[in-house]
Amino acid sequence: MQTIADPNRLQKLILDEKQKNKIIGFVPTMGYLHKGHLQLLRTARSQCDILVLSIFVNPTQFGKNEDLGRYPKNIDADMELAEREKVDIVFFPSTKTMYPDNFSTYVEEKSISKLWCGAKRPGHFKGVATVVLKLFNIVQPDIAVFGEKDYQQSLIIRKMVKDFNMPIEILTCPIVRENDGLALSSRNTYLSPEERSCALLLKKALDYACDRFYKGVREADLIKSGMENILLNGNCARIDYIACVNNDTLEPKKILDSADRILLAVYIGKTRLIDNCQLP
């Protein structure tokens, strides 16, 4: 396994491999790897010859007063897991390398990114799209793998790849959860034991939504009202949004159909958690 910090060196190495008709798989992360990331790596590993993992905490996707300065890190553990998962190259650039002093070009998706997390975190998806495009240009993958927990992000990346005619196949993996149902997230480490227990309300609310839909309830307002009751019942959660949306456009729906999606963003204490489910 190689660790590379220089984009030009990585780009040249990848070009050499592609001339040998090697398939390049890519998993971009901000590190602090957990089982969800490992599923992404295993999916990519099964379909490529050269597997690249990037670890970069991207400052441009964090808003003012967000957790950029305290985002969890454990690079030694990340490297150990990467080697165990048979990663070929870990790309570990510095902020100065990715955003030199004269950096002034950004990418912004103008449709999906205006909704939900995009509305709540202005500039977030502009930072995401910019860094992913940069990483794609450096790594030049044939396949890139993302997780469905950040569902809105995955749609924006797909749209960017389509709009720019990029020859990259985007794969997504289902949400990986703890045994009790909590969606895996690096930010779960912020939670106290009491908050960790309260965070289970997110999955409970999503399960309620799927159950009500399965039993014939189609009105989004009725489902959202029941979810609100569950989330607020413990007096430990603050709802950022509950959204009943079209699975492909994320536009809000009043009457739900099969394969529509429920999106959630909830504060547990000071920690903002997201989760989602597709309706049966």
Backbone torsions as a table, in degrees:
resi	resn	phi	psi	omega
1	MET	NA	130.3	178.0
2	GLN	-103.2	144.2	171.8
3	THR	-112.6	123.6	-174.9
4	ILE	-127.4	133.6	178.4
5	ALA	-109.0	-20.3	-175.2
6	ASP	-91.3	116.9	-179.7
7	PRO	-58.3	-39.0	-177.7
8	ASN	-66.2	-39.9	177.9
9	ARG	-64.0	-43.8	179.4
10	LEU	-64.7	-43.1	-178.8
11	GLN	-59.6	-43.7	179.6
12	LYS	-65.2	-43.1	179.8
13	LEU	-61.4	-43.2	-179.9
14	ILE	-65.5	-40.6	177.9
15	LEU	-59.3	-40.9	177.8
16	ASP	-62.1	-41.2	-179.6
17	GLU	-69.2	-38.0	-179.6
18	LYS	-68.4	-29.1	175.4
19	GLN	-67.8	-18.2	175.0
20	LYS	-93.2	11.9	-179.4
21	ASN	63.8	30.2	176.1
22	LYS	-80.6	139.4	176.4
23	ILE	-87.8	128.1	-176.5
24	ILE	-102.0	122.6	174.4
25	GLY	-107.1	147.5	-172.7
26	PHE	-141.1	134.3	173.3
27	VAL	-127.4	106.0	176.7
28	PRO	-84.9	133.4	179.9
29	THR	-141.3	170.1	170.0
30	MET	-105.6	17.9	176.0
31	GLY	81.1	-164.8	-172.7
32	TYR	51.8	58.8	-168.7
33	LEU	-66.1	141.9	175.6
34	HIS	-132.7	-173.5	-174.2
35	LYS	-62.5	-28.2	175.8
36	GLY	-63.9	-43.8	176.4
37	HIS	-63.3	-38.0	-178.7
38	LEU	-64.4	-34.3	176.0
39	GLN	-64.7	-38.7	177.4
40	LEU	-63.0	-44.1	-179.7
41	LEU	-63.6	-40.9	-179.3
42	ARG	-67.8	-36.9	177.2
43	THR	-63.9	-46.0	179.2
44	ALA	-65.7	-42.8	-177.9
45	ARG	-58.2	-35.5	-177.1
46	SER	-71.7	-11.8	-173.5
47	GLN	-126.5	12.4	-178.1
48	CYS	-139.6	168.1	174.6
49	ASP	-95.8	-38.1	-179.7
50	ILE	-120.5	120.5	-178.7
51	LEU	-105.9	123.3	179.8
52	VAL	-113.0	130.2	173.2
53	LEU	-114.7	129.4	172.7
54	SER	-106.1	142.3	175.3
55	ILE	-125.6	107.8	-177.7
56	PHE	-155.2	116.2	175.5
57	VAL	-81.8	105.8	-168.7
58	ASN	-83.6	110.8	-174.6
59	PRO	-67.7	-24.8	-173.9
60	THR	-75.5	-9.6	178.0
61	GLN	-99.2	2.4	176.6
62	PHE	-100.1	134.4	176.9
63	GLY	-87.2	174.6	176.8
64	LYS	-60.4	136.3	179.0
65	ASN	68.3	12.4	172.2
66	GLU	-86.5	-171.7	-165.2
67	ASP	-97.9	31.4	-179.9
68	LEU	-55.7	-46.1	-174.8
69	GLY	-69.2	-21.7	-177.7
70	ARG	-118.5	12.8	179.1
71	TYR	-57.1	132.3	-171.6
72	PRO	-63.7	143.3	-179.4
73	LYS	-139.7	142.9	170.9
74	ASN	-158.7	78.2	-171.4
75	ILE	-65.7	-33.3	179.3
76	ASP	-63.9	-45.2	177.9
77	ALA	-64.8	-38.6	178.8
78	ASP	-60.8	-43.9	-178.7
79	MET	-65.8	-38.5	178.6
80	GLU	-63.5	-43.9	179.0
81	LEU	-66.3	-40.4	180.0
82	ALA	-60.8	-42.8	179.4
83	GLU	-66.1	-39.8	179.3
84	ARG	-62.7	-34.0	-179.3
85	GLU	-88.3	10.0	174.9
86	LYS	63.8	37.8	172.0
87	VAL	-68.9	137.7	179.7
88	ASP	-87.1	-39.8	-176.5
89	ILE	-137.4	129.8	169.6
90	VAL	-105.8	119.4	176.7
91	PHE	-94.8	118.1	-171.3
92	PHE	-131.6	70.9	-174.8
93	PRO	-81.3	162.5	173.6
94	SER	-88.3	162.3	175.6
95	THR	-60.8	-40.1	-180.0
96	LYS	-62.4	-35.3	178.4
97	THR	-68.9	-43.5	-177.4
98	MET	-76.1	-33.7	-178.5
99	TYR	-130.3	76.8	178.2
100	PRO	-64.1	168.5	-172.4
101	ASP	-54.9	-32.0	-176.6
102	ASN	-96.4	15.1	-177.8
103	PHE	-68.8	128.3	-176.0
104	SER	-148.4	14.1	-177.2
105	THR	-115.3	126.1	-177.6
106	TYR	-129.5	158.9	-179.8
107	VAL	-115.9	135.6	-178.9
108	GLU	-139.1	118.2	172.4
109	GLU	-79.1	136.0	-166.2
110	LYS	-107.3	2.4	-176.0
111	SER	-116.4	-75.4	-177.3
112	ILE	-61.0	-33.8	-174.2
113	SER	-72.8	-9.6	179.1
114	LYS	-83.3	-9.7	-174.9
115	LEU	-98.7	160.6	166.5
116	TRP	47.8	-110.6	-179.2
117	CYS	-61.9	-31.0	177.3
118	GLY	-64.7	-39.0	177.6
119	ALA	-72.3	-35.1	-177.9
120	LYS	-80.1	-26.1	-177.7
121	ARG	-127.9	76.3	-176.9
122	PRO	-55.2	132.8	178.8
123	GLY	87.5	-12.1	-176.2
124	HIS	-60.4	-51.5	-175.5
125	PHE	-75.2	-22.0	170.8
126	LYS	-63.0	-42.7	176.5
127	GLY	-66.4	-39.7	179.0
128	VAL	-63.4	-51.0	-177.4
129	ALA	-62.0	-39.4	-178.9
130	THR	-64.6	-48.6	-177.0
131	VAL	-69.9	-35.5	179.5
132	VAL	-67.7	-40.3	176.4
133	LEU	-62.5	-42.5	176.4
134	LYS	-59.3	-46.6	-179.5
135	LEU	-63.6	-40.2	177.2
136	PHE	-61.5	-40.4	179.9
137	ASN	-68.2	-31.1	179.2
138	ILE	-78.3	-47.9	-173.7
139	VAL	-83.2	-29.8	-179.9
140	GLN	53.0	52.8	-175.7
141	PRO	-74.7	155.1	168.0
142	ASP	-88.0	-30.8	-178.6
143	ILE	-133.9	135.0	172.7
144	ALA	-130.5	141.1	-171.9
145	VAL	-121.4	132.2	179.8
146	PHE	-129.6	160.8	179.5
147	GLY	-97.5	150.8	-177.8
148	GLU	-80.4	-7.4	175.8
149	LYS	-61.1	-42.8	173.3
150	ASP	-89.7	65.7	-170.0
151	TYR	-65.0	-43.2	179.9
152	GLN	-61.1	-41.2	177.4
153	GLN	-58.8	-43.9	-178.0
154	SER	-63.4	-37.4	177.3
155	LEU	-66.3	-39.3	179.6
156	ILE	-65.6	-40.6	177.1
157	ILE	-63.8	-44.0	176.7
158	ARG	-58.2	-43.5	-178.5
159	LYS	-64.7	-42.7	178.9
160	MET	-61.4	-44.9	180.0
161	VAL	-62.3	-41.4	178.7
162	LYS	-67.6	-46.5	-176.6
163	ASP	-63.9	-33.1	-178.6
164	PHE	-98.6	10.5	177.2
165	ASN	52.1	44.6	-178.9
166	MET	-84.8	131.9	-176.5
167	PRO	-81.2	61.0	-177.6
168	ILE	-128.5	131.4	174.1
169	GLU	-89.7	122.9	179.2
170	ILE	-97.2	121.4	176.8
171	LEU	-110.2	147.0	175.4
172	THR	-124.5	147.7	179.2
173	CYS	-114.7	145.0	178.1
174	PRO	-60.7	158.9	178.2
175	ILE	-61.9	134.3	174.0
176	VAL	-99.3	132.7	-174.3
177	ARG	-122.5	156.0	169.0
178	GLU	-67.4	168.2	-178.8
179	ASN	-58.0	-30.8	-179.4
180	ASP	-88.4	2.2	173.6
181	GLY	105.4	-11.9	-179.0
182	LEU	-67.3	128.1	178.0
183	ALA	-65.3	132.9	-179.7
184	LEU	-66.0	135.5	179.3
185	SER	-156.4	142.4	175.3
186	SER	-59.1	-30.5	-177.9
187	ARG	-75.2	-9.1	176.6
188	ASN	-60.6	-23.3	179.5
189	THR	-66.5	-18.3	177.9
190	TYR	-72.1	-19.8	-169.5
191	LEU	-78.7	135.0	170.0
192	SER	-72.3	166.9	177.7
193	PRO	-55.1	-39.3	179.0
194	GLU	-67.9	-41.7	178.7
195	GLU	-67.9	-36.5	178.1
196	ARG	-60.1	-40.2	177.6
197	SER	-67.3	-41.0	179.6
198	CYS	-64.4	-32.9	-177.5
199	ALA	-62.8	-18.2	178.2
200	LEU	-66.5	-14.8	178.3
201	LEU	-63.6	-26.9	179.3
202	LEU	-61.8	-50.8	-180.0
203	LYS	-66.1	-37.3	178.9
204	LYS	-61.3	-41.3	179.3
205	ALA	-67.2	-40.1	178.3
206	LEU	-66.9	-40.0	177.2
207	ASP	-62.5	-39.6	176.8
208	TYR	-59.8	-45.6	-178.7
209	ALA	-60.7	-45.5	-179.9
210	CYS	-65.8	-38.0	179.6
211	ASP	-66.1	-44.2	179.2
212	ARG	-64.1	-40.7	178.0
213	PHE	-63.9	-44.3	179.9
214	TYR	-59.9	-31.9	-178.6
215	LYS	-89.0	7.1	170.3
216	GLY	108.8	-2.0	178.4
217	VAL	-78.2	125.4	-178.3
218	ARG	-116.7	-13.2	-176.9
219	GLU	-78.0	119.9	-176.8
220	ALA	-60.2	-39.8	-177.8
221	ASP	-62.8	-37.4	178.6
222	LEU	-65.9	-43.0	179.6
223	ILE	-66.8	-43.0	179.7
224	LYS	-63.7	-39.2	-179.8
225	SER	-61.8	-43.8	177.5
226	GLY	-64.4	-38.8	178.0
227	MET	-64.6	-41.0	178.0
228	GLU	-59.8	-42.7	179.7
229	ASN	-60.2	-40.8	179.5
230	ILE	-66.5	-47.1	-174.9
231	LEU	-67.6	-34.7	-175.7
232	LEU	-92.3	-7.6	-175.1
233	ASN	-63.3	-33.9	-176.7
234	GLY	-86.0	-2.1	-179.4
235	ASN	55.4	29.9	-179.7
236	CYS	-128.6	1.9	-177.6
237	ALA	-125.0	146.3	174.6
238	ARG	-123.8	120.2	-175.2
239	ILE	-76.9	126.2	171.7
240	ASP	-85.9	-50.4	170.7
241	TYR	-161.2	151.9	165.4
242	ILE	-121.7	125.7	-175.5
243	ALA	-129.5	127.7	172.1
244	CYS	-103.7	113.3	-164.6
245	VAL	-135.6	161.2	168.5
246	ASN	-66.0	134.4	-173.9
247	ASN	-63.4	-27.7	-174.1
248	ASP	-99.8	-32.0	-176.0
249	THR	-107.5	-17.3	-174.7
250	LEU	64.8	14.1	173.7
251	GLU	-70.2	142.2	-178.3
252	PRO	-64.8	146.3	179.1
253	LYS	-118.1	141.3	173.1
254	LYS	-92.5	-38.4	176.0
255	ILE	-116.5	124.5	-171.6
256	LEU	-91.5	148.7	176.1
257	ASP	-121.7	164.8	173.7
258	SER	-56.6	140.4	179.2
259	ALA	78.1	-0.1	166.3
260	ASP	-66.3	173.1	-172.6
261	ARG	-133.8	147.6	173.3
262	ILE	-106.8	126.5	177.6
263	LEU	-111.5	142.0	-178.7
264	LEU	-132.6	138.5	165.9
265	ALA	-135.4	123.9	-172.2
266	VAL	-139.1	137.2	171.9
267	TYR	-90.0	125.8	169.8
268	ILE	-110.6	107.0	-168.4
269	GLY	63.0	-125.7	178.7
270	LYS	-97.3	1.5	-174.9
271	THR	-97.0	125.4	178.7
272	ARG	-93.1	120.2	179.7
273	LEU	-113.9	143.8	174.6
274	ILE	-120.0	153.6	178.9
275	ASP	-160.3	167.5	178.9
276	ASN	-164.2	165.1	172.8
277	CYS	-150.7	151.6	173.5
278	GLN	-94.0	135.8	-178.1
279	LEU	-70.4	146.0	-177.1
280	PRO	-70.6	NA	NA
